[in-house]
Structure formats: C-alpha cells, structure tokens
Amino acid sequence: MAKFGELIYTEDVGGPVAAKKETHMPRIEAPDAVKKGEPFKVTVRVGPHPNEAAHSIRRVELWFAEEGRPFNPIHIATVTFEPGYGEPEVTITIKLEKSGTLYALAYCNLHGIWEARKDIRVE
C-alpha cells in the first residue's frame, strides 16, 4: 500500500498521468521575495478545467513550510468550490516572518490531488 504522499501528483509526474498536468496542476503567483511581516498577495489558479458535478476542482489548499521550524507545514487556507458555481482561482493575503516554501494542493474529484510549490525569500 502506498504512503499518502506518494499519491499526490507533482510537476515531475510522468506516464499517462502527465497528460493531465496542464489542466490540474495548481499555479502559484506570488513574489519571489517579500519583506518580513508585510502582507502580500498569493493567487492560486487551476485550469482551464471542467466545472461540473461529474468532474471539477473541488478544493484548493495553501500550506507553508517555514525554514527552521521543527514542525511543518503550516496550514494557511482551504477554499472549497461548488461545481458549476465556483471557479478554481483564489487570492489571499498573507505575511511571513521567515523564508520557506509555499505549497498549493488542488483536488479534482476524478484525477486526485496535485501539488505545486514556490520558494519565498523573506528579507
């Protein structure tokens, strides 16, 4: 039986699953560097992707792994989308005290969980 982490698709996914990457992999838009403690915007988008009950992105989660923190990651947000109504795009404002890596997870009810990551440097 596979570990849960082995079931999450990442940017280096291969084989037949690779064909789904373009429409399922979340994209993180955020600055490469931010000032300590100052709010900044992070946008996560998925798609283009179908948006119907039988096939849709149901949830986007944002996590942060902070450098030097003994227990990671930190859950920042989860947004749930109603098929036919909610489009898989979310912008939130966050602030960081230390550098680290943002992780976005997108859940498709047919094609599983997809992960993207972005390093953020705090100056």
DOBATI-749032 format. One record per atom (N, C-alpha, C, O): residue number from 1; y negated, z, x. Coordinates in nm, 2 decimals. Layout:
N
  seq   north      up    east
  NUM       Y       Z       X
...
# end
This chain:
123
  seq   north      up    east
    1    0.12    0.00    0.08
    1    0.00    0.00    0.00
    1   -0.12    0.00    0.09
    1   -0.13    0.08    0.19
    2   -0.22   -0.08    0.06
    2   -0.34   -0.10    0.14
    2   -0.44    0.02    0.11
    2   -0.44    0.08    0.01
    3   -0.52    0.05    0.22
    3   -0.62    0.15    0.20
    3   -0.73    0.08    0.12
    3   -0.75   -0.04    0.12
    4   -0.81    0.16    0.04
    4   -0.91    0.11   -0.04
    4   -1.01    0.02    0.03
    4   -1.05   -0.09   -0.01
    5   -1.05    0.06    0.15
    5   -1.15   -0.01    0.23
    5   -1.10   -0.15    0.27
    5   -1.17   -0.24    0.29
    6   -0.96   -0.17    0.28
    6   -0.90   -0.30    0.31
    6   -0.91   -0.39    0.19
    6   -0.89   -0.51    0.21
    7   -0.95   -0.34    0.07
    7   -0.96   -0.43   -0.05
    7   -1.10   -0.48   -0.07
    7   -1.12   -0.56   -0.16
    8   -1.19   -0.44    0.01
    8   -1.33   -0.48    0.00
    8   -1.35   -0.61    0.08
    8   -1.32   -0.61    0.20
    9   -1.41   -0.71    0.02
    9   -1.43   -0.84    0.09
    9   -1.57   -0.83    0.17
    9   -1.67   -0.78    0.11
   10   -1.57   -0.87    0.29
   10   -1.69   -0.87    0.38
   10   -1.72   -1.01    0.42
   10   -1.66   -1.10    0.38
   11   -1.83   -1.02    0.50
   11   -1.88   -1.15    0.54
   11   -1.78   -1.23    0.62
   11   -1.79   -1.36    0.63
   12   -1.68   -1.17    0.68
   12   -1.58   -1.24    0.76
   12   -1.45   -1.27    0.69
   12   -1.35   -1.29    0.75
   13   -1.46   -1.27    0.55
   13   -1.34   -1.29    0.47
   13   -1.29   -1.44    0.50
   13   -1.37   -1.53    0.51
   14   -1.16   -1.45    0.50
   14   -1.11   -1.58    0.52
   14   -1.01   -1.62    0.42
   14   -0.99   -1.55    0.31
   15   -0.94   -1.73    0.44
   15   -0.83   -1.78    0.35
   15   -0.89   -1.82    0.21
   15   -1.01   -1.87    0.21
   16   -0.81   -1.82    0.11
   16   -0.86   -1.87   -0.02
   16   -0.97   -1.80   -0.08
   16   -1.05   -1.85   -0.16
   17   -0.99   -1.67   -0.04
   17   -1.10   -1.59   -0.09
   17   -1.23   -1.63   -0.04
   17   -1.34   -1.61   -0.11
   18   -1.23   -1.70    0.08
   18   -1.36   -1.74    0.14
   18   -1.44   -1.83    0.05
   18   -1.56   -1.84    0.06
   19   -1.37   -1.91   -0.04
   19   -1.44   -2.00   -0.13
   19   -1.53   -1.92   -0.23
   19   -1.62   -1.98   -0.29
   20   -1.50   -1.79   -0.25
   20   -1.58   -1.71   -0.35
   20   -1.70   -1.64   -0.28
   20   -1.78   -1.58   -0.35
   21   -1.71   -1.65   -0.15
   21   -1.81   -1.57   -0.08
   21   -1.95   -1.61   -0.12
   21   -2.03   -1.51   -0.15
   22   -1.98   -1.73   -0.14
   22   -2.12   -1.77   -0.17
   22   -2.17   -1.72   -0.30
   22   -2.29   -1.69   -0.32
   23   -2.08   -1.70   -0.40
   23   -2.12   -1.66   -0.53
   23   -2.10   -1.51   -0.56
   23   -2.14   -1.45   -0.66
   24   -2.03   -1.44   -0.46
   24   -2.00   -1.30   -0.48
   24   -2.06   -1.20   -0.38
   24   -2.08   -1.08   -0.41
   25   -2.09   -1.25   -0.26
   25   -2.14   -1.16   -0.15
   25   -2.28   -1.12   -0.19
   25   -2.37   -1.20   -0.21
   26   -2.31   -0.99   -0.19
   26   -2.45   -0.95   -0.21
   26   -2.54   -0.98   -0.09
   26   -2.49   -0.99    0.02
   27   -2.66   -1.01   -0.12
   27   -2.76   -1.04   -0.02
   27   -2.86   -0.93   -0.02
   27   -2.92   -0.90   -0.12
   28   -2.89   -0.87    0.10
   28   -2.98   -0.76    0.11
   28   -3.11   -0.81    0.17
   28   -3.11   -0.88    0.28
   29   -3.22   -0.79    0.10
   29   -3.35   -0.83    0.15
   29   -3.43   -0.70    0.18
   29   -3.46   -0.63    0.09
   30   -3.46   -0.68    0.31
   30   -3.53   -0.56    0.35
   30   -3.58   -0.58    0.49
   30   -3.53   -0.67    0.56
   31   -3.69   -0.51    0.53
   31   -3.74   -0.53    0.66
   31   -3.64   -0.49    0.77
   31   -3.55   -0.40    0.74
   32   -3.65   -0.55    0.89
   32   -3.56   -0.51    1.00
   32   -3.61   -0.37    1.05
   32   -3.52   -0.29    1.11
   33   -3.74   -0.34    1.04
   33   -3.79   -0.21    1.10
   33   -3.89   -0.16    0.99
   33   -3.96   -0.23    0.93
   34   -3.89   -0.02    0.98
   34   -3.97    0.05    0.89
   34   -4.03    0.17    0.96
   34   -3.98    0.21    1.07
   35   -4.14    0.22    0.91
   35   -4.20    0.35    0.96
   35   -4.13    0.47    0.90
   35   -4.10    0.47    0.78
   36   -4.11    0.57    0.98
   36   -4.04    0.69    0.94
   36   -4.11    0.75    0.82
   36   -4.23    0.78    0.82
   37   -4.03    0.77    0.71
   37   -4.08    0.84    0.59
   37   -4.17    0.76    0.50
   37   -4.22    0.81    0.40
   38   -4.20    0.63    0.53
   38   -4.28    0.55    0.45
   38   -4.19    0.46    0.35
   38   -4.10    0.40    0.40
   39   -4.23    0.46    0.22
   39   -4.15    0.39    0.13
   39   -4.15    0.24    0.16
   39   -4.25    0.18    0.21
   40   -4.04    0.17    0.13
   40   -4.03    0.02    0.14
   40   -3.93   -0.03    0.04
   40   -3.85    0.05   -0.01
   41   -3.94   -0.16    0.01
   41   -3.86   -0.22   -0.09
   41   -3.73   -0.28   -0.04
   41   -3.73   -0.34    0.07
   42   -3.62   -0.26   -0.11
   42   -3.49   -0.33   -0.08
   42   -3.45   -0.40   -0.21
   42   -3.45   -0.35   -0.32
   43   -3.42   -0.53   -0.19
   43   -3.37   -0.61   -0.30
   43   -3.23   -0.65   -0.27
   43   -3.20   -0.69   -0.16
   44   -3.14   -0.64   -0.37
   44   -3.00   -0.69   -0.36
   44   -2.98   -0.79   -0.47
   44   -3.01   -0.76   -0.59
   45   -2.93   -0.91   -0.43
   45   -2.90   -1.02   -0.52
   45   -2.76   -1.06   -0.50
   45   -2.71   -1.06   -0.39
   46   -2.70   -1.11   -0.61
   46   -2.57   -1.17   -0.61
   46   -2.57   -1.30   -0.69
   46   -2.63   -1.30   -0.80
   47   -2.51   -1.40   -0.63
   47   -2.50   -1.52   -0.71
   47   -2.57   -1.64   -0.65
   47   -2.62   -1.63   -0.54
   48   -2.57   -1.75   -0.72
   48   -2.55   -1.76   -0.87
   48   -2.41   -1.73   -0.91
   48   -2.31   -1.76   -0.84
   49   -2.39   -1.66   -1.02
   49   -2.26   -1.61   -1.07
   49   -2.26   -1.62   -1.22
   49   -2.36   -1.60   -1.28
   50   -2.14   -1.65   -1.28
   50   -2.13   -1.64   -1.42
   50   -2.17   -1.50   -1.48
   50   -2.16   -1.40   -1.41
   51   -2.22   -1.50   -1.60
   51   -2.27   -1.38   -1.66
   51   -2.22   -1.37   -1.80
   51   -2.29   -1.37   -1.90
   52   -2.09   -1.36   -1.82
   52   -2.02   -1.35   -1.95
   52   -1.92   -1.23   -1.94
   52   -1.88   -1.19   -1.84
   53   -1.88   -1.19   -2.06
   53   -1.79   -1.08   -2.06
   53   -1.66   -1.10   -1.98
   53   -1.60   -1.01   -1.92
   54   -1.61   -1.22   -1.98
   54   -1.48   -1.26   -1.91
   54   -1.50   -1.26   -1.76
   54   -1.40   -1.25   -1.69
   55   -1.62   -1.28   -1.72
   55   -1.65   -1.30   -1.57
   55   -1.79   -1.27   -1.54
   55   -1.88   -1.35   -1.58
   56   -1.82   -1.16   -1.47
   56   -1.95   -1.12   -1.44
   56   -1.96   -1.01   -1.33
   56   -1.86   -0.95   -1.30
   57   -2.08   -1.00   -1.27
   57   -2.10   -0.89   -1.18
   57   -2.14   -0.77   -1.26
   57   -2.24   -0.78   -1.33
   58   -2.06   -0.67   -1.25
   58   -2.08   -0.55   -1.34
   58   -2.16   -0.44   -1.28
   58   -2.23   -0.36   -1.34
   59   -2.16   -0.44   -1.14
   59   -2.23   -0.32   -1.07
   59   -2.27   -0.36   -0.93
   59   -2.20   -0.44   -0.87
   60   -2.38   -0.31   -0.89
   60   -2.43   -0.32   -0.75
   60   -2.46   -0.18   -0.71
   60   -2.52   -0.10   -0.78
   61   -2.41   -0.14   -0.59
   61   -2.43   -0.01   -0.53
   61   -2.50   -0.03   -0.40
   61   -2.48   -0.12   -0.33
   62   -2.59    0.07   -0.36
   62   -2.66    0.07   -0.23
   62   -2.63    0.20   -0.16
   62   -2.64    0.31   -0.22
   63   -2.58    0.19   -0.04
   63   -2.54    0.31    0.04
   63   -2.62    0.30    0.18
   63   -2.66    0.19    0.22
   64   -2.63    0.41    0.25
   64   -2.69    0.41    0.38
   64   -2.61    0.50    0.47
   64   -2.59    0.62    0.44
   65   -2.58    0.44    0.59
   65   -2.51    0.52    0.69
   65   -2.62    0.55    0.80
   65   -2.66    0.46    0.87
   66   -2.66    0.68    0.81
   66   -2.77    0.72    0.89
   66   -2.71    0.76    1.03
   66   -2.62    0.83    1.05
   67   -2.78    0.70    1.13
   67   -2.74    0.73    1.27
   67   -2.75    0.88    1.30
   67   -2.84    0.95    1.26
   68   -2.64    0.94    1.36
   68   -2.64    1.08    1.40
   68   -2.60    1.17    1.29
   68   -2.58    1.29    1.32
   69   -2.58    1.12    1.17
   69   -2.54    1.21    1.06
   69   -2.39    1.23    1.06
   69   -2.32    1.13    1.07
   70   -2.34    1.35    1.05
   70   -2.20    1.38    1.06
   70   -2.12    1.32    0.94
   70   -2.00    1.28    0.96
   71   -2.18    1.32    0.82
   71   -2.10    1.27    0.71
   71   -2.18    1.15    0.64
   71   -2.29    1.17    0.59
   72   -2.12    1.04    0.65
   72   -2.18    0.91    0.60
   72   -2.08    0.85    0.51
   72   -1.96    0.88    0.52
   73   -2.12    0.76    0.42
   73   -2.26    0.71    0.39
   73   -2.33    0.80    0.29
   73   -2.26    0.88    0.22
   74   -2.45    0.78    0.27
   74   -2.54    0.84    0.17
   74   -2.55    0.74    0.05
   74   -2.59    0.63    0.07
   75   -2.51    0.79   -0.07
   75   -2.53    0.70   -0.19
   75   -2.68    0.70   -0.23
   75   -2.74    0.80   -0.25
   76   -2.73    0.58   -0.24
   76   -2.87    0.57   -0.28
   76   -2.89    0.53   -0.42
   76   -2.97    0.59   -0.49
   77   -2.81    0.43   -0.47
   77   -2.83    0.39   -0.61
   77   -2.70    0.31   -0.66
   77   -2.63    0.25   -0.58
   78   -2.68    0.32   -0.79
   78   -2.58    0.23   -0.85
   78   -2.65    0.18   -0.98
   78   -2.71    0.25   -1.06
   79   -2.65    0.04   -0.99
   79   -2.70   -0.02   -1.11
   79   -2.59   -0.10   -1.18
   79   -2.51   -0.17   -1.12
   80   -2.57   -0.07   -1.31
   80   -2.47   -0.13   -1.39
   80   -2.53   -0.24   -1.48
   80   -2.64   -0.22   -1.54
   81   -2.47   -0.36   -1.49
   81   -2.52   -0.47   -1.56
   81   -2.43   -0.50   -1.68
   81   -2.31   -0.50   -1.67
   82   -2.49   -0.52   -1.80
   82   -2.42   -0.56   -1.92
   82   -2.41   -0.71   -1.92
   82   -2.50   -0.78   -1.91
   83   -2.28   -0.76   -1.93
   83   -2.26   -0.91   -1.93
   83   -2.34   -0.97   -2.04
   83   -2.36   -0.92   -2.15
   84   -2.40   -1.09   -2.00
   84   -2.48   -1.17   -2.10
   84   -2.63   -1.12   -2.10
   84   -2.71   -1.19   -2.16
   85   -2.66   -1.00   -2.05
   85   -2.79   -0.95   -2.05
   85   -2.85   -0.92   -1.91
   85   -2.96   -0.97   -1.88
   86   -2.78   -0.84   -1.84
   86   -2.83   -0.81   -1.71
   86   -2.79   -0.90   -1.60
   86   -2.67   -0.93   -1.58
   87   -2.88   -0.95   -1.52
   87   -2.86   -1.04   -1.41
   87   -2.84   -0.95   -1.28
   87   -2.91   -0.85   -1.26
   88   -2.75   -0.99   -1.19
   88   -2.72   -0.90   -1.07
   88   -2.83   -0.92   -0.96
   88   -2.81   -0.97   -0.86
   89   -2.94   -0.86   -0.99
   89   -3.05   -0.85   -0.89
   89   -3.13   -0.72   -0.92
   89   -3.16   -0.69   -1.03
   90   -3.15   -0.64   -0.81
   90   -3.22   -0.52   -0.83
   90   -3.31   -0.49   -0.71
   90   -3.27   -0.53   -0.60
   91   -3.42   -0.44   -0.73
   91   -3.52   -0.40   -0.63
   91   -3.55   -0.25   -0.64
   91   -3.58   -0.20   -0.75
   92   -3.53   -0.18   -0.54
   92   -3.56   -0.03   -0.54
   92   -3.65    0.00   -0.42
   92   -3.65   -0.07   -0.32
   93   -3.72    0.11   -0.43
   93   -3.80    0.16   -0.32
   93   -3.73    0.28   -0.26
   93   -3.69    0.37   -0.33
   94   -3.71    0.28   -0.13
   94   -3.65    0.39   -0.06
   94   -3.74    0.43    0.06
   94   -3.83    0.36    0.10
   95   -3.71    0.54    0.12
   95   -3.77    0.58    0.25
   95   -3.66    0.64    0.34
   95   -3.57    0.71    0.29
   96   -3.68    0.62    0.47
   96   -3.58    0.67    0.56
   96   -3.64    0.75    0.67
   96   -3.76    0.73    0.70
   97   -3.57    0.84    0.72
   97   -3.61    0.93    0.83
   97   -3.55    0.88    0.97
   97   -3.61    0.91    1.07
   98   -3.43    0.82    0.96
   98   -3.36    0.78    1.08
   98   -3.31    0.63    1.06
   98   -3.29    0.59    0.95
   99   -3.29    0.57    1.17
   99   -3.23    0.43    1.17
   99   -3.08    0.44    1.11
   99   -3.02    0.55    1.11
  100   -3.03    0.32    1.07
  100   -2.90    0.32    1.02
  100   -2.87    0.18    0.96
  100   -2.93    0.08    0.99
  101   -2.77    0.18    0.88
  101   -2.72    0.06    0.82
  101   -2.72    0.07    0.67
  101   -2.66    0.17    0.61
  102   -2.78   -0.02    0.60
  102   -2.77   -0.03    0.45
  102   -2.64   -0.11    0.42
  102   -2.61   -0.21    0.48
  103   -2.57   -0.06    0.32
  103   -2.45   -0.13    0.26
  103   -2.48   -0.16    0.12
  103   -2.51   -0.07    0.04
  104   -2.45   -0.28    0.08
  104   -2.46   -0.32   -0.06
  104   -2.32   -0.36   -0.11
  104   -2.25   -0.44   -0.04
  105   -2.28   -0.31   -0.22
  105   -2.15   -0.34   -0.28
  105   -2.17   -0.41   -0.41
  105   -2.25   -0.36   -0.49
  106   -2.10   -0.52   -0.44
  106   -2.11   -0.58   -0.57
  106   -1.97   -0.59   -0.63
  106   -1.88   -0.63   -0.56
  107   -1.96   -0.56   -0.75
  107   -1.83   -0.56   -0.82
  107   -1.82   -0.67   -0.92
  107   -1.90   -0.67   -1.02
  108   -1.73   -0.76   -0.90
  108   -1.70   -0.87   -1.00
  108   -1.58   -0.83   -1.07
  108   -1.48   -0.79   -1.01
  109   -1.58   -0.84   -1.21
  109   -1.46   -0.79   -1.28
  109   -1.34   -0.88   -1.26
  109   -1.23   -0.84   -1.30
  110   -1.35   -1.00   -1.20
  110   -1.24   -1.08   -1.17
  110   -1.20   -1.09   -1.03
  110   -1.09   -1.11   -0.99
  111   -1.31   -1.08   -0.94
  111   -1.28   -1.11   -0.80
  111   -1.31   -0.99   -0.71
  111   -1.33   -1.01   -0.58
  112   -1.32   -0.87   -0.76
  112   -1.32   -0.75   -0.68
  112   -1.45   -0.71   -0.62
  112   -1.56   -0.74   -0.67
  113   -1.45   -0.63   -0.51
  113   -1.57   -0.57   -0.45
  113   -1.60   -0.64   -0.33
  113   -1.52   -0.67   -0.24
  114   -1.73   -0.67   -0.31
  114   -1.78   -0.75   -0.20
  114   -1.89   -0.67   -0.13
  114   -1.97   -0.60   -0.20
  115   -1.89   -0.67    0.00
  115   -1.99   -0.59    0.08
  115   -2.07   -0.67    0.17
  115   -2.03   -0.77    0.23
  116   -2.20   -0.63    0.18
  116   -2.29   -0.68    0.28
  116   -2.36   -0.56    0.35
  116   -2.36   -0.46    0.29
  117   -2.41   -0.59    0.47
  117   -2.48   -0.48    0.54
  117   -2.59   -0.53    0.62
  117   -2.60   -0.65    0.66
  118   -2.69   -0.44    0.64
  118   -2.81   -0.47    0.71
  118   -2.86   -0.35    0.79
  118   -2.87   -0.24    0.74
  119   -2.88   -0.37    0.92
  119   -2.93   -0.26    1.01
  119   -3.08   -0.25    0.98
  119   -3.15   -0.35    0.97
  120   -3.12   -0.12    0.97
  120   -3.27   -0.09    0.96
  120   -3.31    0.00    1.07
  120   -3.24    0.11    1.09
  121   -3.41   -0.03    1.14
  121   -3.46    0.05    1.25
  121   -3.58    0.13    1.20
  121   -3.67    0.07    1.15
  122   -3.58    0.26    1.22
  122   -3.69    0.34    1.19
  122   -3.77    0.37    1.31
  122   -3.72    0.42    1.41
  123   -3.90    0.34    1.30
  123   -3.99    0.36    1.42
  123   -4.08    0.48    1.40
  123   -4.16    0.51    1.48
# end
